[in-house]
Amino acid sequence: MTTQKIAHIALGSNKGDRYKNLQDAINAIFQSIGSIKQIAKVYETKALDFDGHNFYNTCISVTTTLSALELLEQLQRIEQKLGRKKTLKDTYENREIDLDIIFFEDEIIETSRLTIPHLEAHNRKFVLKPLQDIAKKVIHPKLNKSSEELLEICKDESILEPQNIWLKNPKKTYNLKTHNYIAIEGNIGAGKTSLTHLIAEDFNAKPILERFADNPFLPKFYEDASRYAFTLEMSFLADRYQQITDDLQQLDLFKDFMVSDYDIYKSLIFSKITLPEDEFNLYRKLFHLMYKDIPKPDLYIYLYQNTERLQQNIKKRGRDYEQNIEDSYLDKINTGYLDFLKTQTEINFKLIDISNRDFVCNREDYIWLLSKIFEVN
């Protein structure tokens, strides 16, 4: 997974529908930049250093995989999309939206295009007050003082009027309250674990991740499938049972739900492909004895990718023992899952074709996928 970083962004508007401008900017940031972690109160202030309309100001914190420069470029695109016109004037003026990076983790950047921390943030109450609302302990990396301390010593005498309006976090449009346990399934290289990490991070979920990396029989299976198939499937059967029972029984009061990058029934799907009939029949009996009382997910997501894309993903992640997986094996796995889903009448499942999407590298594809999962138009 690409490293997520936290950025603090100041938003201001004093032209047109100020509240709508702020909300539209937040929605656009969520769509193209990253998950909105916190949103401060909205404050009204007089225009500073020029004769203009009163501003609505706020601050947000965002997690993003973008670099600081990429973030700046995206924010400038959002400003232009929301109507802000570039000007050659070297003066302040009324504007539909103003988006400034205040902090980007604890980085210090001084280039001709970008300065972080923002040069004037510590001198402006309309930045420091909303920043204190959401990040009062965050340290200014150059001044070595917290937002709270900077506000106390700020010489700006502007008056900030808190507004009785609240900006909405776009991620709350996704209805997850009805789900306690979500399982994400798919073929080898489909992106199950990546999506599990993203959902867990964005929606405060407890992730349950398959421990395939610790299985000593997996590399051996890819070298000699007929010899190690039964041993591999039995080891997965035991490990998945232990993990899923432990995790489902251990409630986490600080998480809203659980999301897993596998479902227990994958054991039957893979074993039917890898084992001869007599061994599979024995394996299936053991499976049903072990799993008869295990809770089932209330939402089952199958990420479908065509074989060509799967092979590209497998090559990209570079696990040595996976590099010689044949197309025919991946085709059998896809068929196995699709046949399994056709027979399920009690599982609430969604099959989503992501063959032409890259939700790991493309934020807009990830948002599209969320809309398919949680039925957002």
Helices and strands as residue ranges (DSSP letters): E 5-13, H 18-32, E 34-39, E 43-45, E 55-64, H 68-81, E 98-104, E 109-110, E 115-116, G 121-123, H 125-135, H 147-153, E 161-162, G 170-173, E 181-186, H 192-203, E 205-208, G 212-214, H 217-223, H 225-249, E 257-260, H 266-274, H 277-291, E 299-304, H 307-317, G 320-322, H 327-342, E 349-353, H 363-374
